[in-house]
Amino acid sequence: IEQLQAKEKLLAAENAILTEKCQAVQVTEERQADFRVLENGENSDV
């Protein structure tokens, strides 16, 4: 039983890390999209 609880804690910790990474990736992708929009806007002005 103790081993199962330890595994559950490890899995929960891994899930937390993975969700944090996924959220960070989503944020960076959104920022990259914003930069592309800015670049396209500047290019269209020229």
PQR file of N, CA, C, O and H, with PARSE charges and radii, in Angstrom:
ATOM      1  N   ILE A   1       0.853  -1.201   0.000 -0.4000 1.5000
ATOM      2  CA  ILE A   1       0.000   0.000   0.000 -0.0000 2.0000
ATOM      3  C   ILE A   1       0.885   1.246   0.000  0.5500 1.7000
ATOM      4  O   ILE A   1       0.621   2.190  -0.744 -0.5500 1.4000
ATOM      5  N   GLU A   2       1.928   1.258   0.824 -0.4000 1.5000
ATOM      6  CA  GLU A   2       2.812   2.425   0.883 -0.0000 2.0000
ATOM      7  C   GLU A   2       3.481   2.662  -0.464  0.5500 1.7000
ATOM      8  O   GLU A   2       3.646   3.806  -0.887 -0.5500 1.4000
ATOM      9  H   GLU A   2       2.142   0.491   1.429  0.4000 1.0000
ATOM     10  N   GLN A   3       3.866   1.580  -1.137 -0.4000 1.5000
ATOM     11  CA  GLN A   3       4.507   1.724  -2.450 -0.0000 2.0000
ATOM     12  C   GLN A   3       3.542   2.355  -3.441  0.5500 1.7000
ATOM     13  O   GLN A   3       3.935   3.207  -4.238 -0.5500 1.4000
ATOM     14  H   GLN A   3       3.732   0.651  -0.793  0.4000 1.0000
ATOM     15  N   LEU A   4       2.275   1.938  -3.394 -0.4000 1.5000
ATOM     16  CA  LEU A   4       1.283   2.513  -4.308 -0.0000 2.0000
ATOM     17  C   LEU A   4       1.125   4.001  -4.048  0.5500 1.7000
ATOM     18  O   LEU A   4       1.059   4.794  -4.987 -0.5500 1.4000
ATOM     19  H   LEU A   4       1.956   1.246  -2.747  0.4000 1.0000
ATOM     20  N   GLN A   5       1.063   4.384  -2.777 -0.4000 1.5000
ATOM     21  CA  GLN A   5       0.918   5.804  -2.443 -0.0000 2.0000
ATOM     22  C   GLN A   5       2.126   6.588  -2.935  0.5500 1.7000
ATOM     23  O   GLN A   5       1.979   7.704  -3.434 -0.5500 1.4000
ATOM     24  H   GLN A   5       1.117   3.739  -2.014  0.4000 1.0000
ATOM     25  N   ALA A   6       3.314   6.019  -2.802 -0.4000 1.5000
ATOM     26  CA  ALA A   6       4.524   6.701  -3.260 -0.0000 2.0000
ATOM     27  C   ALA A   6       4.468   6.864  -4.772  0.5500 1.7000
ATOM     28  O   ALA A   6       4.820   7.921  -5.296 -0.5500 1.4000
ATOM     29  H   ALA A   6       3.434   5.113  -2.397  0.4000 1.0000
ATOM     30  N   LYS A   7       4.022   5.813  -5.485 -0.4000 1.5000
ATOM     31  CA  LYS A   7       3.916   5.899  -6.946 -0.0000 2.0000
ATOM     32  C   LYS A   7       2.903   6.965  -7.334  0.5500 1.7000
ATOM     33  O   LYS A   7       3.131   7.734  -8.268 -0.5500 1.4000
ATOM     34  H   LYS A   7       3.736   4.954  -5.059  0.4000 1.0000
ATOM     35  N   GLU A   8       1.787   7.010  -6.620 -0.4000 1.5000
ATOM     36  CA  GLU A   8       0.761   8.015  -6.930 -0.0000 2.0000
ATOM     37  C   GLU A   8       1.329   9.419  -6.751  0.5500 1.7000
ATOM     38  O   GLU A   8       1.061  10.306  -7.561 -0.5500 1.4000
ATOM     39  H   GLU A   8       1.602   6.385  -5.861  0.4000 1.0000
ATOM     40  N   LYS A   9       2.111   9.621  -5.697 -0.4000 1.5000
ATOM     41  CA  LYS A   9       2.714  10.942  -5.471 -0.0000 2.0000
ATOM     42  C   LYS A   9       3.669  11.283  -6.607  0.5500 1.7000
ATOM     43  O   LYS A   9       3.687  12.414  -7.092 -0.5500 1.4000
ATOM     44  H   LYS A   9       2.328   8.900  -5.040  0.4000 1.0000
ATOM     45  N   LEU A  10       4.467  10.297  -7.031 -0.4000 1.5000
ATOM     46  CA  LEU A  10       5.407  10.535  -8.131 -0.0000 2.0000
ATOM     47  C   LEU A  10       4.644  10.884  -9.400  0.5500 1.7000
ATOM     48  O   LEU A  10       5.003  11.829 -10.103 -0.5500 1.4000
ATOM     49  H   LEU A  10       4.453   9.378  -6.637  0.4000 1.0000
ATOM     50  N   LEU A  11       3.595  10.126  -9.696 -0.4000 1.5000
ATOM     51  CA  LEU A  11       2.808  10.392 -10.903 -0.0000 2.0000
ATOM     52  C   LEU A  11       2.175  11.771 -10.831  0.5500 1.7000
ATOM     53  O   LEU A  11       2.156  12.500 -11.823 -0.5500 1.4000
ATOM     54  H   LEU A  11       3.304   9.358  -9.125  0.4000 1.0000
ATOM     55  N   ALA A  12       1.661  12.130  -9.675 -0.4000 1.5000
ATOM     56  CA  ALA A  12       1.042  13.450  -9.521 -0.0000 2.0000
ATOM     57  C   ALA A  12       2.086  14.537  -9.760  0.5500 1.7000
ATOM     58  O   ALA A  12       1.798  15.543 -10.409 -0.5500 1.4000
ATOM     59  H   ALA A  12       1.677  11.538  -8.869  0.4000 1.0000
ATOM     60  N   ALA A  13       3.288  14.340  -9.243 -0.4000 1.5000
ATOM     61  CA  ALA A  13       4.355  15.328  -9.432 -0.0000 2.0000
ATOM     62  C   ALA A  13       4.717  15.418 -10.910  0.5500 1.7000
ATOM     63  O   ALA A  13       4.895  16.514 -11.441 -0.5500 1.4000
ATOM     64  H   ALA A  13       3.521  13.523  -8.716  0.4000 1.0000
ATOM     65  N   GLU A  14       4.827  14.260 -11.580 -0.4000 1.5000
ATOM     66  CA  GLU A  14       5.161  14.258 -13.004 -0.0000 2.0000
ATOM     67  C   GLU A  14       4.068  14.951 -13.802  0.5500 1.7000
ATOM     68  O   GLU A  14       4.357  15.728 -14.712 -0.5500 1.4000
ATOM     69  H   GLU A  14       4.683  13.370 -11.149  0.4000 1.0000
ATOM     70  N   ASN A  15       2.809  14.672 -13.463 -0.4000 1.5000
ATOM     71  CA  ASN A  15       1.699  15.315 -14.171 -0.0000 2.0000
ATOM     72  C   ASN A  15       1.762  16.824 -13.997  0.5500 1.7000
ATOM     73  O   ASN A  15       1.524  17.568 -14.949 -0.5500 1.4000
ATOM     74  H   ASN A  15       2.574  14.040 -12.724  0.4000 1.0000
ATOM     75  N   ALA A  16       2.078  17.281 -12.797 -0.4000 1.5000
ATOM     76  CA  ALA A  16       2.166  18.719 -12.535 -0.0000 2.0000
ATOM     77  C   ALA A  16       3.264  19.331 -13.395  0.5500 1.7000
ATOM     78  O   ALA A  16       3.082  20.401 -13.977 -0.5500 1.4000
ATOM     79  H   ALA A  16       2.271  16.676 -12.024  0.4000 1.0000
ATOM     80  N   ILE A  17       4.405  18.649 -13.474 -0.4000 1.5000
ATOM     81  CA  ILE A  17       5.523  19.165 -14.285 -0.0000 2.0000
ATOM     82  C   ILE A  17       5.114  19.204 -15.753  0.5500 1.7000
ATOM     83  O   ILE A  17       5.385  20.182 -16.451 -0.5500 1.4000
ATOM     84  H   ILE A  17       4.553  17.780 -13.001  0.4000 1.0000
ATOM     85  N   LEU A  18       4.463  18.141 -16.222 -0.4000 1.5000
ATOM     86  CA  LEU A  18       4.056  18.086 -17.631 -0.0000 2.0000
ATOM     87  C   LEU A  18       3.052  19.183 -17.948  0.5500 1.7000
ATOM     88  O   LEU A  18       3.157  19.834 -18.988 -0.5500 1.4000
ATOM     89  H   LEU A  18       4.243  17.347 -15.656  0.4000 1.0000
ATOM     90  N   THR A  19       2.085  19.397 -17.072 -0.4000 1.5000
ATOM     91  CA  THR A  19       1.087  20.435 -17.346 -0.0000 2.0000
ATOM     92  C   THR A  19       1.758  21.799 -17.353  0.5500 1.7000
ATOM     93  O   THR A  19       1.402  22.657 -18.160 -0.5500 1.4000
ATOM     94  H   THR A  19       1.999  18.869 -16.227  0.4000 1.0000
ATOM     95  N   GLU A  20       2.730  22.014 -16.460 -0.4000 1.5000
ATOM     96  CA  GLU A  20       3.451  23.295 -16.451 -0.0000 2.0000
ATOM     97  C   GLU A  20       4.190  23.479 -17.766  0.5500 1.7000
ATOM     98  O   GLU A  20       4.177  24.569 -18.339 -0.5500 1.4000
ATOM     99  H   GLU A  20       3.019  21.317 -15.803  0.4000 1.0000
ATOM    100  N   LYS A  21       4.841  22.412 -18.252 -0.4000 1.5000
ATOM    101  CA  LYS A  21       5.579  22.501 -19.517 -0.0000 2.0000
ATOM    102  C   LYS A  21       4.614  22.802 -20.653  0.5500 1.7000
ATOM    103  O   LYS A  21       4.890  23.651 -21.501 -0.5500 1.4000
ATOM    104  H   LYS A  21       4.851  21.527 -17.786  0.4000 1.0000
ATOM    105  N   CYS A  22       3.479  22.104 -20.670 -0.4000 1.5000
ATOM    106  CA  CYS A  22       2.501  22.319 -21.744 -0.0000 2.0000
ATOM    107  C   CYS A  22       2.014  23.763 -21.726  0.5500 1.7000
ATOM    108  O   CYS A  22       1.903  24.392 -22.778 -0.5500 1.4000
ATOM    109  H   CYS A  22       3.255  21.415 -19.981  0.4000 1.0000
ATOM    110  N   GLN A  23       1.723  24.291 -20.545 -0.4000 1.5000
ATOM    111  CA  GLN A  23       1.260  25.674 -20.444 -0.0000 2.0000
ATOM    112  C   GLN A  23       2.347  26.619 -20.928  0.5500 1.7000
ATOM    113  O   GLN A  23       2.051  27.596 -21.616 -0.5500 1.4000
ATOM    114  H   GLN A  23       1.813  23.780 -19.690  0.4000 1.0000
ATOM    115  N   ALA A  24       3.599  26.347 -20.581 -0.4000 1.5000
ATOM    116  CA  ALA A  24       4.704  27.207 -21.004 -0.0000 2.0000
ATOM    117  C   ALA A  24       4.827  27.172 -22.519  0.5500 1.7000
ATOM    118  O   ALA A  24       5.052  28.205 -23.149 -0.5500 1.4000
ATOM    119  H   ALA A  24       3.839  25.553 -20.022  0.4000 1.0000
ATOM    120  N   VAL A  25       4.680  25.992 -23.106 -0.4000 1.5000
ATOM    121  CA  VAL A  25       4.773  25.864 -24.568 -0.0000 2.0000
ATOM    122  C   VAL A  25       3.654  26.655 -25.219  0.5500 1.7000
ATOM    123  O   VAL A  25       3.882  27.355 -26.206 -0.5500 1.4000
ATOM    124  H   VAL A  25       4.496  25.152 -22.594  0.4000 1.0000
ATOM    125  N   GLN A  26       2.439  26.553 -24.675 -0.4000 1.5000
ATOM    126  CA  GLN A  26       1.313  27.298 -25.245 -0.0000 2.0000
ATOM    127  C   GLN A  26       1.597  28.793 -25.195  0.5500 1.7000
ATOM    128  O   GLN A  26       1.315  29.508 -26.156 -0.5500 1.4000
ATOM    129  H   GLN A  26       2.254  25.984 -23.874  0.4000 1.0000
ATOM    130  N   VAL A  27       2.145  29.269 -24.101 -0.4000 1.5000
ATOM    131  CA  VAL A  27       2.440  30.701 -23.956 -0.0000 2.0000
ATOM    132  C   VAL A  27       3.473  31.122 -24.991  0.5500 1.7000
ATOM    133  O   VAL A  27       3.304  32.150 -25.648 -0.5500 1.4000
ATOM    134  H   VAL A  27       2.375  28.689 -23.320  0.4000 1.0000
ATOM    135  N   THR A  28       4.545  30.341 -25.148 -0.4000 1.5000
ATOM    136  CA  THR A  28       5.584  30.719 -26.108 -0.0000 2.0000
ATOM    137  C   THR A  28       5.030  30.690 -27.517  0.5500 1.7000
ATOM    138  O   THR A  28       5.390  31.539 -28.332 -0.5500 1.4000
ATOM    139  H   THR A  28       4.682  29.506 -24.615  0.4000 1.0000
ATOM    140  N   GLU A  29       4.159  29.733 -27.829 -0.4000 1.5000
ATOM    141  CA  GLU A  29       3.567  29.678 -29.166 -0.0000 2.0000
ATOM    142  C   GLU A  29       2.697  30.905 -29.400  0.5500 1.7000
ATOM    143  O   GLU A  29       2.701  31.471 -30.493 -0.5500 1.4000
ATOM    144  H   GLU A  29       3.867  29.043 -27.167  0.4000 1.0000
ATOM    145  N   GLU A  30       1.951  31.318 -28.378 -0.4000 1.5000
ATOM    146  CA  GLU A  30       1.111  32.512 -28.518 -0.0000 2.0000
ATOM    147  C   GLU A  30       1.989  33.736 -28.747  0.5500 1.7000
ATOM    148  O   GLU A  30       1.660  34.588 -29.572 -0.5500 1.4000
ATOM    149  H   GLU A  30       1.948  30.858 -27.490  0.4000 1.0000
ATOM    150  N   ARG A  31       3.099  33.830 -28.026 -0.4000 1.5000
ATOM    151  CA  ARG A  31       4.005  34.972 -28.197 -0.0000 2.0000
ATOM    152  C   ARG A  31       4.588  34.967 -29.604  0.5500 1.7000
ATOM    153  O   ARG A  31       4.679  36.017 -30.241 -0.5500 1.4000
ATOM    154  H   ARG A  31       3.366  33.138 -27.356  0.4000 1.0000
ATOM    155  N   GLN A  32       4.982  33.798 -30.092 -0.4000 1.5000
ATOM    156  CA  GLN A  32       5.534  33.707 -31.444 -0.0000 2.0000
ATOM    157  C   GLN A  32       4.492  34.155 -32.455  0.5500 1.7000
ATOM    158  O   GLN A  32       4.822  34.847 -33.419 -0.5500 1.4000
ATOM    159  H   GLN A  32       4.908  32.945 -29.575  0.4000 1.0000
ATOM    160  N   ALA A  33       3.238  33.770 -32.248 -0.4000 1.5000
ATOM    161  CA  ALA A  33       2.171  34.187 -33.156 -0.0000 2.0000
ATOM    162  C   ALA A  33       2.031  35.702 -33.107  0.5500 1.7000
ATOM    163  O   ALA A  33       1.848  36.340 -34.144 -0.5500 1.4000
ATOM    164  H   ALA A  33       2.969  33.209 -31.466  0.4000 1.0000
ATOM    165  N   ASP A  34       2.116  36.284 -31.914 -0.4000 1.5000
ATOM    166  CA  ASP A  34       2.034  37.746 -31.780 -0.0000 2.0000
ATOM    167  C   ASP A  34       3.180  38.403 -32.536  0.5500 1.7000
ATOM    168  O   ASP A  34       2.974  39.399 -33.230 -0.5500 1.4000
ATOM    169  H   ASP A  34       2.264  35.766 -31.071  0.4000 1.0000
ATOM    170  N   PHE A  35       4.386  37.854 -32.408 -0.4000 1.5000
ATOM    171  CA  PHE A  35       5.536  38.432 -33.107 -0.0000 2.0000
ATOM    172  C   PHE A  35       5.320  38.357 -34.611  0.5500 1.7000
ATOM    173  O   PHE A  35       5.644  39.302 -35.330 -0.5500 1.4000
ATOM    174  H   PHE A  35       4.553  37.045 -31.844  0.4000 1.0000
ATOM    175  N   ARG A  36       4.774  37.239 -35.095 -0.4000 1.5000
ATOM    176  CA  ARG A  36       4.531  37.094 -36.534 -0.0000 2.0000
ATOM    177  C   ARG A  36       3.552  38.160 -36.998  0.5500 1.7000
ATOM    178  O   ARG A  36       3.736  38.762 -38.056 -0.5500 1.4000
ATOM    179  H   ARG A  36       4.511  36.471 -34.511  0.4000 1.0000
ATOM    180  N   VAL A  37       2.520  38.390 -36.212 -0.4000 1.5000
ATOM    181  CA  VAL A  37       1.531  39.412 -36.578 -0.0000 2.0000
ATOM    182  C   VAL A  37       2.215  40.773 -36.636  0.5500 1.7000
ATOM    183  O   VAL A  37       1.982  41.548 -37.564 -0.5500 1.4000
ATOM    184  H   VAL A  37       2.370  37.901 -35.353  0.4000 1.0000
ATOM    185  N   LEU A  38       3.058  41.064 -35.647 -0.4000 1.5000
ATOM    186  CA  LEU A  38       3.771  42.346 -35.634 -0.0000 2.0000
ATOM    187  C   LEU A  38       4.673  42.463 -36.858  0.5500 1.7000
ATOM    188  O   LEU A  38       4.696  43.501 -37.519 -0.5500 1.4000
ATOM    189  H   LEU A  38       3.247  40.434 -34.894  0.4000 1.0000
ATOM    190  N   GLU A  39       5.416  41.397 -37.158 -0.4000 1.5000
ATOM    191  CA  GLU A  39       6.319  41.427 -38.312 -0.0000 2.0000
ATOM    192  C   GLU A  39       5.529  41.629 -39.600  0.5500 1.7000
ATOM    193  O   GLU A  39       5.914  42.431 -40.451 -0.5500 1.4000
ATOM    194  H   GLU A  39       5.397  40.554 -36.621  0.4000 1.0000
ATOM    195  N   ASN A  40       4.434  40.907 -39.738 -0.4000 1.5000
ATOM    196  CA  ASN A  40       3.617  41.039 -40.946 -0.0000 2.0000
ATOM    197  C   ASN A  40       3.063  42.449 -41.056  0.5500 1.7000
ATOM    198  O   ASN A  40       3.003  43.013 -42.149 -0.5500 1.4000
ATOM    199  H   ASN A  40       4.121  40.256 -39.046  0.4000 1.0000
ATOM    200  N   GLY A  41       2.656  43.021 -39.926 -0.4000 1.5000
ATOM    201  CA  GLY A  41       2.119  44.375 -39.930 -0.0000 2.0000
ATOM    202  C   GLY A  41       3.181  45.368 -40.369  0.5500 1.7000
ATOM    203  O   GLY A  41       2.904  46.267 -41.163 -0.5500 1.4000
ATOM    204  H   GLY A  41       2.704  42.563 -39.039  0.4000 1.0000
ATOM    205  N   GLU A  42       4.394  45.212 -39.857 -0.4000 1.5000
ATOM    206  CA  GLU A  42       5.480  46.125 -40.228 -0.0000 2.0000
ATOM    207  C   GLU A  42       5.830  45.959 -41.698  0.5500 1.7000
ATOM    208  O   GLU A  42       6.078  46.943 -42.395 -0.5500 1.4000
ATOM    209  H   GLU A  42       4.620  44.482 -39.212  0.4000 1.0000
ATOM    210  N   ASN A  43       5.852  44.721 -42.169 -0.4000 1.5000
ATOM    211  CA  ASN A  43       6.208  44.470 -43.566 -0.0000 2.0000
ATOM    212  C   ASN A  43       5.168  45.060 -44.507  0.5500 1.7000
ATOM    213  O   ASN A  43       5.515  45.572 -45.571 -0.5500 1.4000
ATOM    214  H   ASN A  43       5.651  43.921 -41.603  0.4000 1.0000
ATOM    215  N   SER A  44       3.900  44.992 -44.126 -0.4000 1.5000
ATOM    216  CA  SER A  44       2.847  45.496 -45.013 -0.0000 2.0000
ATOM    217  C   SER A  44       2.903  47.023 -45.092  0.5500 1.7000
ATOM    218  O   SER A  44       2.463  47.603 -46.085 -0.5500 1.4000
ATOM    219  H   SER A  44       3.618  44.576 -43.262  0.4000 1.0000
ATOM    220  N   ASP A  45       3.439  47.683 -44.057 -0.4000 1.5000
ATOM    221  CA  ASP A  45       3.537  49.150 -44.077 -0.0000 2.0000
ATOM    222  C   ASP A  45       4.599  49.611 -45.070  0.5500 1.7000
ATOM    223  O   ASP A  45       4.471  50.682 -45.662 -0.5500 1.4000
ATOM    224  H   ASP A  45       3.796  47.213 -43.250  0.4000 1.0000
ATOM    225  N   VAL A  46       5.640  48.815 -45.255 -0.4000 1.5000
ATOM    226  CA  VAL A  46       6.766  49.227 -46.108 -0.0000 2.0000
ATOM    227  C   VAL A  46       6.350  49.281 -47.563  0.5500 1.7000
ATOM    228  O   VAL A  46       7.165  49.608 -48.426 -0.5500 1.4000
ATOM    229  H   VAL A  46       5.744  47.944 -44.774  0.4000 1.0000
TER
END
